Amino acid sequence: MAEDTPLLQGKVAKILTEREVVINIGSAQGVKKGMRFAILAPTPEEVLDPETGEVLDVVDRTKVLVQATEVREKITICSTYRTTKISGGAFGISTSSINKLFEPPREIPETLRIEDSSLPAPLSPEESYVKIGDRVKQVEEPNRA
């Protein structure tokens, strides 16, 4: 992506499933299949200078990352794409646990209802759920800078 090309921005127009949303921008605005977007918290966080209290800048908090899977003229269907690997092994003694010892590791897809355990404090429950009208901003791919 060229440095002078602004990142696309839109809003969540509809929630389809626990993993899919529709955003209100599409091919007419330059969206292409595979583009990635961050669904953002409603309000950016102010970054204050610890000595002067001056507002240095604002940063957006990401609720979840999604990827364009179907692009139409005015809308794009996006899906979560990050996964968490869990091992198939279990440490219990029950029969069902023993059967799980032999299962291969699985990847669990991230859903739109995620918990953020990193600092700073997590978004409040009201802010953390994806809602219609949430701001959406294209995410630059690190390898395409």
C-alpha positions in Angstrom: 0.0 0.0 0.0 1.4 3.4 -1.0 2.2 5.7 1.9 -0.1 8.4 0.5 -3.1 6.1 0.2 -5.4 6.6 3.2 -6.7 3.6 5.1 -10.3 2.8 4.4 -12.8 3.6 7.1 -16.5 2.6 7.6 -18.9 1.3 10.1 -20.5 -2.1 11.1 -23.8 -2.2 9.2 -25.1 -5.6 10.3 -24.0 -8.5 12.5 -24.6 -11.8 10.7 -23.2 -14.5 13.0 -20.8 -14.8 15.9 -17.9 -14.6 13.4 -19.3 -12.4 10.5 -20.2 -8.7 10.2 -21.2 -6.5 7.2 -19.5 -3.2 6.9 -20.8 -0.2 5.0 -18.0 0.1 2.5 -17.4 -2.1 -0.6 -15.7 -2.2 -4.0 -16.9 1.3 -4.8 -14.7 2.6 -2.0 -11.7 0.3 -2.9 -12.3 -2.7 -0.7 -10.7 -5.9 -2.0 -11.2 -9.5 -0.8 -8.6 -10.3 1.9 -8.3 -6.8 3.2 -8.2 -6.7 7.0 -10.1 -4.3 9.2 -10.1 -3.5 12.9 -13.5 -3.0 14.6 -12.8 -0.2 17.1 -14.0 0.8 20.5 -16.4 3.8 20.4 -13.9 6.4 21.7 -10.2 6.7 21.2 -8.0 6.7 24.3 -6.1 9.9 25.2 -2.4 9.5 25.8 -1.3 12.0 28.5 2.2 13.2 29.2 2.9 11.9 32.8 4.8 15.0 33.7 2.7 17.8 32.2 -0.7 16.2 31.8 -0.7 17.4 28.2 -2.6 15.3 25.7 0.1 13.9 23.4 -2.1 11.9 21.1 -5.1 9.6 20.9 -5.0 5.8 20.1 -7.8 3.5 19.0 -8.6 0.3 20.9 -9.4 -2.7 18.8 -12.3 -4.9 19.7 -11.6 -7.6 17.1 -9.8 -8.0 13.7 -11.8 -9.2 10.7 -11.0 -10.0 7.0 -13.0 -9.2 3.9 -14.4 -12.5 2.6 -17.1 -11.2 0.2 -16.9 -7.8 -1.4 -19.9 -6.2 -3.1 -20.3 -2.7 -4.5 -21.6 -1.0 -1.3 -20.9 -3.5 1.4 -18.3 -6.1 2.5 -18.9 -9.2 4.5 -16.0 -9.7 6.9 -15.1 -12.7 9.1 -12.8 -13.1 12.1 -9.7 -14.9 11.1 -7.4 -15.3 14.1 -7.4 -18.7 15.8 -6.2 -20.1 19.1 -4.6 -23.6 19.1 -5.6 -26.0 21.8 -4.0 -29.3 22.3 -6.0 -32.6 22.0 -4.5 -34.0 25.2 -6.4 -34.0 28.5 -5.4 -34.5 32.0 -8.5 -36.1 33.5 -9.2 -39.7 34.2 -12.7 -40.0 32.8 -13.4 -42.0 29.7 -14.2 -38.9 27.7 -10.9 -37.3 28.8 -8.9 -40.4 27.8 -10.5 -40.3 24.3 -9.4 -36.6 24.0 -5.7 -37.7 24.7 -5.7 -39.0 21.1 -7.4 -36.1 19.4 -5.1 -33.9 17.3 -4.7 -30.3 18.3 -7.5 -28.0 17.1 -7.7 -24.4 16.1 -10.5 -22.4 17.6 -11.6 -19.3 15.5 -11.8 -16.0 17.3 -15.4 -14.8 17.7 -16.7 -11.2 17.8 -17.1 -11.4 21.6 -13.5 -11.4 22.8 -12.0 -10.7 26.1 -8.9 -8.5 26.2 -6.6 -9.4 29.1 -3.8 -7.1 28.1 -3.0 -3.8 29.7 -4.4 -1.2 29.9 -7.6 -2.2 31.6 -10.0 -4.2 29.3 -12.8 -2.4 27.6 -15.9 -2.3 29.7 -18.5 -5.0 28.8 -20.6 -2.3 27.1 -17.7 -1.2 25.0 -16.3 -4.7 24.2 -19.2 -6.1 22.3 -19.4 -5.5 18.5 -22.4 -3.4 17.7 -24.0 -1.9 14.6 -22.5 1.5 14.0 -19.0 0.6 15.4 -16.2 2.3 13.6 -14.1 0.1 11.3 -10.6 1.0 10.0 -8.5 -0.9 7.5 -5.4 -2.5 9.0 -2.1 -2.2 7.1 -0.4 -5.5 6.5 3.0 -5.4 8.1 4.6 -7.2 5.1 3.1 -4.8 2.6 4.3 -1.6 4.1 
